[in-house]
Amino acid sequence: MNSTPLIFTKEDGIARITVNRPEARNALNKAVRQALRDAVEDIRNDKSIRVVIIAGEGKKAFIAGADIVELKDMTPLQVEEFAGTLGQQLYTDIESLEVPVVAKIDGFCLGGGCEIAMACDVRIASENSKFGQPEINIGIIPGGGGTQRLPRLIGWGRAKELIYSGRIIDAAEAERIGLVDKVVPESDLDKTVGELVDSVKSKSPLTMRLAKKSINRGMYTDLAAGLSAERSNLVLCFATEDQKEGMSAFLEKRKPSFKGQ
């Protein structure tokens, strides 16, 4: 059994989080969740990080769900505490990170794993990946945001069908309905994620934060409030040196050199 439940590295502006329980299809036990929470807090406080990649160790699973052994005998009060710390709240904390978060999915992405993927900004998957919210099959509902984020991604009807049936879908269907943003052959997964990460890193980190803040705000409010947030964040762009550099570089037909200022 692996002694390190989570592999967390930071290099050249990229934070990599890899769930390291391949023998359990990277199921989320308490040790993994606590390590993930610590990593998210570290990233939140590290302004050098420009993008985050979340993955699972091995080729069988991204994250195959929660560790049912640990959940089985919880009391209602324990579940309430769990949801507010290492459960639903943890996924919200991932979604709320200021920098873009990319889910690199290879294999099973089920239950809590699918909920973590949905909390990421972009989901890129290999062709052999599988997705679903099968909680209904064990007598519970999705509790890490699945009943809320899934309808926002794929629509109410499709989300209800998947949650009510507990059906597992393949990567092609996940891409078709909008649960996944891109599906590639397994051999191209690292390259595809790397290209996206390089593109994100080349942009102004300040502008990227404001773009994410605007999008997330608009997803959870009405149009008028979302537009107001967008306008305010656009105004803030014009207080940065990166805006001046970006526009000057465009007019001078050269590549911009963003400094994050």
C-alpha positions as CSV (number, residue, x, y, z in Angstrom):
1,M,0.0,0.0,0.0
2,N,1.3,3.5,-0.8
3,S,2.5,5.5,2.1
4,T,1.8,8.8,0.4
5,P,-1.9,9.2,-0.4
6,L,-1.3,12.3,-2.5
7,I,1.6,13.5,-4.6
8,F,1.9,17.3,-4.6
9,T,4.6,19.1,-6.5
10,K,5.1,22.7,-7.6
11,E,7.5,23.7,-10.4
12,D,7.7,26.6,-12.9
13,G,4.3,28.0,-11.9
14,I,2.5,24.6,-12.2
15,A,1.0,22.8,-9.2
16,R,0.4,19.1,-9.8
17,I,-1.9,17.1,-7.5
18,T,-2.0,13.3,-8.0
19,V,-4.2,11.0,-5.9
20,N,-1.9,8.1,-5.2
21,R,-4.0,5.1,-4.3
22,P,-4.0,3.1,-7.5
23,E,-4.6,-0.2,-5.6
24,A,-8.0,1.3,-4.6
25,R,-8.7,3.0,-7.9
26,N,-7.7,6.2,-6.2
27,A,-10.7,6.2,-3.9
28,L,-11.0,9.2,-1.7
29,N,-10.4,8.2,1.9
30,K,-9.8,10.6,4.8
31,A,-6.0,10.7,4.3
32,V,-6.4,11.7,0.7
33,R,-9.0,14.3,1.4
34,Q,-6.9,15.9,4.2
35,A,-3.8,15.9,1.9
36,L,-5.9,17.4,-0.9
37,R,-7.2,20.1,1.4
38,D,-3.7,21.0,2.6
39,A,-2.5,21.2,-1.1
40,V,-5.4,23.5,-2.0
41,E,-4.6,25.8,0.9
42,D,-0.9,25.8,-0.1
43,I,-1.9,26.8,-3.7
44,R,-4.2,29.5,-2.4
45,N,-1.4,31.1,-0.6
46,D,1.2,30.7,-3.3
47,K,1.0,33.6,-5.8
48,S,3.7,32.0,-8.1
49,I,1.2,29.2,-9.1
50,R,-0.4,29.9,-12.5
51,V,-2.2,26.7,-13.2
52,V,-3.1,23.4,-11.3
53,I,-3.4,19.9,-12.7
54,I,-5.4,17.2,-10.8
55,A,-4.9,13.6,-11.8
56,G,-5.0,10.1,-10.5
57,E,-2.0,7.7,-10.3
58,G,-2.0,4.9,-12.8
59,K,-4.2,4.3,-15.9
60,K,-7.2,2.6,-14.3
61,A,-8.8,5.6,-12.5
62,F,-8.8,9.3,-12.1
63,I,-10.7,8.9,-8.9
64,A,-13.3,6.1,-8.7
65,G,-15.3,7.8,-5.9
66,A,-15.4,7.9,-2.1
67,D,-14.0,5.2,0.2
68,I,-17.3,3.6,1.2
69,V,-15.7,1.7,4.1
70,E,-15.2,5.0,5.9
71,L,-18.6,6.4,5.0
72,K,-20.7,3.3,5.8
73,D,-21.2,3.8,9.6
74,M,-21.2,7.6,9.8
75,T,-23.9,9.2,11.8
76,P,-25.9,12.1,10.4
77,L,-24.0,14.6,12.5
78,Q,-20.7,13.1,11.3
79,V,-21.8,13.4,7.7
80,E,-22.8,17.1,8.3
81,E,-19.3,17.8,9.6
82,F,-17.7,15.8,6.8
83,A,-19.6,17.7,4.1
84,G,-18.5,21.1,5.6
85,T,-14.8,20.2,5.7
86,L,-13.5,17.3,3.6
87,G,-16.5,16.7,1.5
88,Q,-18.6,19.2,-0.3
89,Q,-16.6,22.2,1.0
90,L,-13.4,20.7,-0.2
91,Y,-14.7,20.6,-3.8
92,T,-16.0,24.2,-3.5
93,D,-12.5,25.2,-2.3
94,I,-11.0,23.6,-5.5
95,E,-13.6,25.5,-7.7
96,S,-12.8,28.7,-5.8
97,L,-9.1,28.7,-6.4
98,E,-8.1,31.9,-8.3
99,V,-6.0,30.1,-10.9
100,P,-7.3,27.7,-13.6
101,V,-7.5,24.0,-12.6
102,V,-7.3,21.3,-15.2
103,A,-8.6,17.7,-14.5
104,K,-6.4,15.1,-16.4
105,I,-8.7,12.1,-16.5
106,D,-7.6,8.6,-17.3
107,G,-9.9,5.8,-16.3
108,F,-12.8,5.7,-13.9
109,C,-14.1,9.1,-12.8
110,L,-17.1,8.3,-10.6
111,G,-19.0,9.7,-7.7
112,G,-16.8,12.0,-5.7
113,G,-14.2,11.8,-8.4
114,C,-16.6,13.1,-11.0
115,E,-17.6,15.8,-8.5
116,I,-13.9,16.9,-8.2
117,A,-13.6,16.9,-12.0
118,M,-16.6,19.1,-12.2
119,A,-15.1,21.5,-9.7
120,C,-12.2,22.0,-12.1
121,D,-12.2,24.6,-14.8
122,V,-11.4,22.3,-17.7
123,R,-11.7,18.5,-18.1
124,I,-9.5,16.6,-20.5
125,A,-10.0,12.8,-20.7
126,S,-8.5,9.8,-22.3
127,E,-10.8,7.7,-24.6
128,N,-11.0,4.8,-22.1
129,S,-12.3,7.0,-19.2
130,K,-15.7,6.3,-17.6
131,F,-18.0,8.8,-15.9
132,G,-21.0,8.7,-13.6
133,Q,-22.7,9.6,-10.3
134,P,-23.7,6.1,-9.1
135,E,-24.5,7.1,-5.5
136,I,-28.2,6.2,-6.0
137,N,-27.1,2.5,-6.2
138,I,-25.8,2.6,-2.6
139,G,-28.8,4.4,-1.1
140,I,-27.4,8.0,-1.1
141,I,-27.4,11.1,-3.3
142,P,-24.3,12.9,-4.7
143,G,-23.1,15.1,-1.9
144,G,-20.0,16.8,-3.2
145,G,-21.8,19.2,-5.5
146,G,-23.0,16.6,-8.1
147,T,-26.7,17.6,-7.9
148,Q,-25.7,21.2,-8.5
149,R,-22.7,21.3,-10.9
150,L,-23.9,18.4,-13.1
151,P,-27.1,20.2,-14.2
152,R,-25.2,23.4,-14.8
153,L,-22.8,21.5,-17.1
154,I,-25.1,19.2,-19.1
155,G,-28.6,20.5,-18.4
156,W,-31.3,19.4,-16.0
157,G,-32.8,16.5,-17.9
158,R,-29.5,14.8,-18.7
159,A,-28.3,15.3,-15.1
160,K,-31.4,13.9,-13.6
161,E,-31.3,10.8,-15.9
162,L,-27.7,10.1,-14.9
163,I,-28.2,10.7,-11.2
164,Y,-31.6,8.8,-11.0
165,S,-30.2,5.8,-12.9
166,G,-26.6,5.8,-11.6
167,R,-25.6,5.0,-15.2
168,I,-21.9,4.9,-16.1
169,I,-21.1,6.6,-19.5
170,D,-18.0,6.4,-21.7
171,A,-15.8,9.3,-22.6
172,A,-17.4,9.9,-26.0
173,E,-20.8,10.4,-24.5
174,A,-19.3,12.6,-21.7
175,E,-17.8,14.8,-24.3
176,R,-21.0,14.9,-26.4
177,I,-23.2,16.1,-23.5
178,G,-20.6,18.6,-22.2
179,L,-19.4,16.8,-19.1
180,V,-15.9,16.6,-20.6
181,D,-14.3,19.4,-22.7
182,K,-11.9,17.2,-24.8
183,V,-11.3,13.5,-25.3
184,V,-8.1,12.2,-26.7
185,P,-6.3,8.9,-27.2
186,E,-4.5,7.9,-23.9
187,S,-1.2,8.3,-25.7
188,D,-2.0,12.0,-26.3
189,L,-3.3,12.8,-22.9
190,D,-0.1,14.2,-21.4
191,K,0.7,16.2,-24.5
192,T,-2.8,17.7,-24.8
193,V,-2.9,18.7,-21.1
194,G,0.6,20.1,-21.4
195,E,-0.3,22.3,-24.4
196,L,-3.3,23.7,-22.6
197,V,-1.2,24.4,-19.5
198,D,1.6,26.1,-21.5
199,S,-1.1,28.3,-23.2
200,V,-2.5,29.3,-19.8
201,K,0.9,30.0,-18.4
202,S,1.8,32.4,-21.2
203,K,-1.1,34.7,-20.4
204,S,-1.3,37.4,-17.7
205,P,-1.9,35.7,-14.3
206,L,-3.8,38.8,-13.1
207,T,-6.1,38.8,-16.1
208,M,-6.6,35.0,-15.8
209,R,-7.7,35.5,-12.2
210,L,-10.2,38.2,-13.2
211,A,-11.6,36.1,-16.0
212,K,-12.1,33.1,-13.7
213,K,-13.6,35.3,-11.0
214,S,-16.1,36.8,-13.6
215,I,-17.1,33.4,-15.0
216,N,-17.6,31.8,-11.6
217,R,-19.6,34.7,-10.3
218,G,-21.9,34.6,-13.4
219,M,-22.5,30.9,-13.0
220,Y,-24.1,31.3,-9.6
221,T,-26.1,34.5,-10.0
222,D,-28.5,36.2,-12.4
223,L,-27.4,37.8,-15.6
224,A,-27.5,41.4,-14.4
225,A,-25.2,40.6,-11.4
226,G,-22.9,38.6,-13.6
227,L,-22.6,41.5,-16.1
228,S,-21.9,43.9,-13.3
229,A,-19.1,41.7,-12.0
230,E,-17.7,41.4,-15.5
231,R,-17.7,45.1,-15.9
232,S,-15.9,45.7,-12.6
233,N,-13.3,43.1,-13.4
234,L,-12.7,44.6,-16.9
235,V,-12.1,48.0,-15.3
236,L,-9.5,46.4,-13.0
237,C,-7.6,45.0,-16.0
238,F,-6.9,48.6,-17.0
239,A,-5.2,49.2,-13.7
240,T,-2.5,46.6,-14.5
241,E,0.8,46.9,-16.3
242,D,-0.1,43.6,-18.1
243,Q,-2.9,45.3,-19.9
244,K,-0.6,48.0,-21.2
245,E,2.0,45.4,-22.2
246,G,-0.6,43.2,-23.9
247,M,-2.1,46.0,-26.0
248,S,1.3,47.5,-26.9
249,A,2.6,44.1,-28.0
250,F,-0.5,43.6,-30.2
251,L,0.0,47.0,-31.9
252,E,3.7,46.4,-32.3
253,K,3.1,42.9,-33.7
254,R,5.3,41.1,-31.0
255,K,4.7,38.5,-28.3
256,P,3.7,40.1,-25.0
257,S,5.8,39.7,-21.9
258,F,3.4,39.6,-19.0
259,K,4.9,40.2,-15.5
260,G,1.8,39.7,-13.4
261,Q,1.7,43.3,-12.4
